[in-house]
Amino acid sequence: MFISTLLLLISCNNGKEEKIMDAASNSSTPNEVENSTKNIINQENDYSKLYLRDNNDCTIIEPSEIASVLGIQESQVIKEPIEGTCRYTITLPDGTSSSLGIGFTKMPNAEVKREIANYQSKSGGLEHYISDTGDTDLCIHPYNSWLFLYNANYDNTIKLSYGSKIALRGMTKEQKEVRKTNALKIANYIEKKYKQ
């Protein structure tokens, strides 16, 4: 009886040890996370002028360009520069006001790739689109009304903020969708403008 109990204890312990070893071998190191970006899109264009800029240089797009992209009059887009961010107040065709902030954020390339993978998973309501140029990830964080332009070939990111929670409070679902769609149109325009 003593021998059978001892064998049973040893075999149970071995099972636990194997599970611990399996869990350890399946854990992700930062390099593994970086390499897990399985859906990196083909990069063929040069966007150096967009992604390799001074941190305070947000002169990425002019009011006249925003107006053209959105099909409104230039007088309906007012630029309000704030250090590190370009802010625009846009009067939409329905008469409502919309804010758009464009900023440049320094970010190491490994982090850019992790963010792309995170948005590709679409977990927690995150949204992922491919730019019209076919080589940039347009990633939306809908709860904060942020759209990020990520390119796996470059450090850094461009962030478009298309409305704060306070500004969007009380708006209809359609009004919120218009603002998100406008941000996507502007992001696609920016990519086309800087593609070389």
C-alpha positions as CSV (number, residue, x, y, z in Angstrom):
1,M,0.0,0.0,0.0
2,F,2.8,2.4,0.9
3,I,4.5,1.9,-2.5
4,S,1.3,2.4,-4.5
5,T,0.6,5.7,-2.6
6,L,4.2,6.8,-3.2
7,L,3.9,6.1,-7.0
8,L,0.6,8.0,-7.1
9,L,2.1,11.1,-5.4
10,I,5.1,11.0,-7.8
11,S,2.9,10.7,-10.9
12,C,0.6,13.6,-9.7
13,N,3.6,15.8,-9.1
14,N,5.0,15.1,-12.6
15,G,1.7,16.2,-14.1
16,K,1.9,19.5,-12.3
17,E,5.5,20.0,-13.3
18,E,4.6,19.4,-17.0
19,K,1.8,21.9,-16.9
20,I,4.1,24.5,-15.3
21,M,6.7,23.8,-18.0
22,D,4.1,24.1,-20.8
23,A,2.8,27.4,-19.3
24,A,6.3,28.8,-19.1
25,S,7.1,27.7,-22.7
26,N,3.9,29.4,-23.9
27,S,4.5,32.8,-22.3
28,S,5.4,35.6,-24.6
29,T,8.5,37.7,-24.3
30,P,8.5,41.2,-25.8
31,N,10.3,39.9,-28.9
32,E,7.7,37.1,-29.3
33,V,5.0,39.7,-29.1
34,E,6.8,41.8,-31.7
35,N,7.1,38.8,-34.0
36,S,3.5,37.9,-33.6
37,T,2.4,40.7,-35.9
38,K,1.4,38.1,-38.4
39,N,-0.5,40.4,-40.7
40,I,2.1,43.1,-41.4
41,I,1.0,44.6,-44.7
42,N,3.3,45.0,-47.6
43,Q,5.3,48.2,-47.4
44,E,6.3,49.7,-50.7
45,N,6.0,53.5,-50.3
46,D,8.2,56.1,-48.6
47,Y,6.5,58.1,-45.9
48,S,9.6,59.6,-44.3
49,K,8.3,63.2,-44.5
50,L,5.2,62.1,-42.5
51,Y,6.6,59.8,-39.8
52,L,10.1,61.3,-39.4
53,R,9.3,64.8,-38.4
54,D,9.9,67.1,-35.4
55,N,7.7,66.3,-32.5
56,N,6.1,69.8,-32.4
57,D,5.5,69.9,-36.2
58,C,1.8,69.2,-36.7
59,T,1.6,71.0,-40.0
60,I,0.5,67.9,-41.8
61,I,-2.6,69.2,-43.5
62,E,-4.0,72.7,-44.1
63,P,-7.6,73.9,-43.6
64,S,-8.2,74.2,-47.3
65,E,-7.2,70.5,-47.7
66,I,-9.6,69.4,-44.9
67,A,-12.4,71.4,-46.6
68,S,-11.7,69.8,-49.9
69,V,-11.7,66.3,-48.5
70,L,-15.0,66.8,-46.6
71,G,-16.6,68.7,-49.5
72,I,-17.2,71.9,-47.5
73,Q,-16.2,75.6,-47.8
74,E,-12.7,76.5,-46.5
75,S,-14.3,79.1,-44.3
76,Q,-15.9,76.2,-42.4
77,V,-12.5,75.0,-41.2
78,I,-10.7,77.1,-38.6
79,K,-7.1,76.2,-37.5
80,E,-6.2,76.7,-33.8
81,P,-2.6,75.7,-33.3
82,I,-1.6,74.5,-29.9
83,E,2.0,73.4,-29.2
84,G,2.4,69.8,-30.4
85,T,-1.1,69.5,-31.8
86,C,-3.0,71.2,-34.6
87,R,-6.6,71.7,-33.7
88,Y,-9.3,72.5,-36.2
89,T,-12.9,73.5,-35.6
90,I,-15.1,72.3,-38.5
91,T,-18.6,73.3,-39.2
92,L,-20.3,70.4,-40.8
93,P,-23.1,70.6,-43.5
94,D,-25.7,69.9,-40.8
95,G,-24.6,73.0,-38.9
96,T,-23.0,71.2,-36.0
97,S,-19.4,71.8,-35.0
98,S,-16.8,69.1,-35.0
99,S,-13.3,69.3,-33.6
100,L,-10.3,67.6,-35.1
101,G,-6.9,67.4,-33.4
102,I,-3.8,66.1,-35.2
103,G,-0.7,65.3,-33.3
104,F,2.6,63.5,-33.8
105,T,3.8,61.0,-31.2
106,K,7.2,59.5,-30.9
107,M,7.0,55.7,-30.6
108,P,9.7,53.0,-31.1
109,N,9.1,50.7,-34.1
110,A,8.6,47.6,-31.8
111,E,5.8,49.4,-30.1
112,V,4.2,50.4,-33.4
113,K,4.2,46.7,-34.4
114,R,2.6,45.7,-31.1
115,E,-0.1,48.4,-31.5
116,I,-0.8,47.1,-35.0
117,A,-1.2,43.6,-33.7
118,N,-3.4,44.8,-30.8
119,Y,-5.8,46.6,-33.2
120,Q,-5.8,43.8,-35.7
121,S,-7.2,41.6,-32.9
122,K,-10.1,44.0,-32.6
123,S,-10.4,43.1,-28.9
124,G,-12.4,45.4,-26.7
125,G,-14.1,47.2,-29.6
126,L,-11.0,48.4,-31.3
127,E,-11.3,48.9,-35.0
128,H,-8.7,48.3,-37.7
129,Y,-8.7,49.5,-41.4
130,I,-6.1,49.5,-44.2
131,S,-5.4,52.8,-45.8
132,D,-6.5,53.5,-49.4
133,T,-2.7,53.4,-50.2
134,G,-2.8,49.8,-49.0
135,D,0.2,50.0,-46.8
136,T,-0.7,51.8,-43.6
137,D,-2.8,50.6,-40.6
138,L,-5.6,53.0,-39.6
139,C,-6.6,52.1,-36.1
140,I,-9.6,53.5,-34.2
141,H,-10.0,53.6,-30.5
142,P,-13.8,54.3,-30.6
143,Y,-14.3,55.1,-26.9
144,N,-11.8,58.0,-27.0
145,S,-12.5,58.9,-30.6
146,W,-8.9,58.5,-31.7
147,L,-7.6,57.4,-35.0
148,F,-3.9,56.3,-35.2
149,L,-1.9,56.0,-38.4
150,Y,0.7,53.3,-38.0
151,N,3.2,52.2,-40.6
152,A,5.3,49.1,-39.6
153,N,8.3,50.5,-41.5
154,Y,8.6,53.6,-39.3
155,D,8.9,54.7,-35.7
156,N,6.2,57.1,-34.5
157,T,2.5,57.6,-35.1
158,I,0.1,60.2,-36.2
159,K,-3.0,60.6,-34.0
160,L,-6.2,62.2,-35.1
161,S,-8.7,63.0,-32.3
162,Y,-12.1,63.5,-33.8
163,G,-14.1,64.4,-30.7
164,S,-13.9,64.2,-26.9
165,K,-16.4,62.2,-24.8
166,I,-17.9,65.5,-23.6
167,A,-18.2,66.9,-27.1
168,L,-19.8,63.7,-28.4
169,R,-22.2,63.4,-25.5
170,G,-25.8,64.0,-26.6
171,M,-25.0,63.3,-30.3
172,T,-26.9,60.7,-32.3
173,K,-25.2,57.5,-33.4
174,E,-25.3,58.9,-37.0
175,Q,-23.5,62.2,-35.9
176,K,-20.8,60.2,-34.2
177,E,-20.4,58.0,-37.3
178,V,-20.0,61.0,-39.5
179,R,-17.1,62.3,-37.4
180,K,-15.4,58.9,-37.5
181,T,-15.9,58.6,-41.3
182,N,-14.5,62.1,-41.7
183,A,-11.4,61.2,-39.7
184,L,-10.9,58.1,-41.9
185,K,-11.2,60.3,-45.1
186,I,-8.7,62.8,-43.7
187,A,-6.3,60.0,-42.7
188,N,-6.5,58.5,-46.2
189,Y,-5.8,61.9,-47.7
190,I,-2.8,62.4,-45.4
191,E,-1.3,59.0,-46.5
192,K,-1.8,59.8,-50.2
193,K,-0.3,63.3,-49.7
194,Y,2.9,62.0,-48.2
195,K,3.3,58.9,-50.2
196,Q,6.6,59.0,-52.3
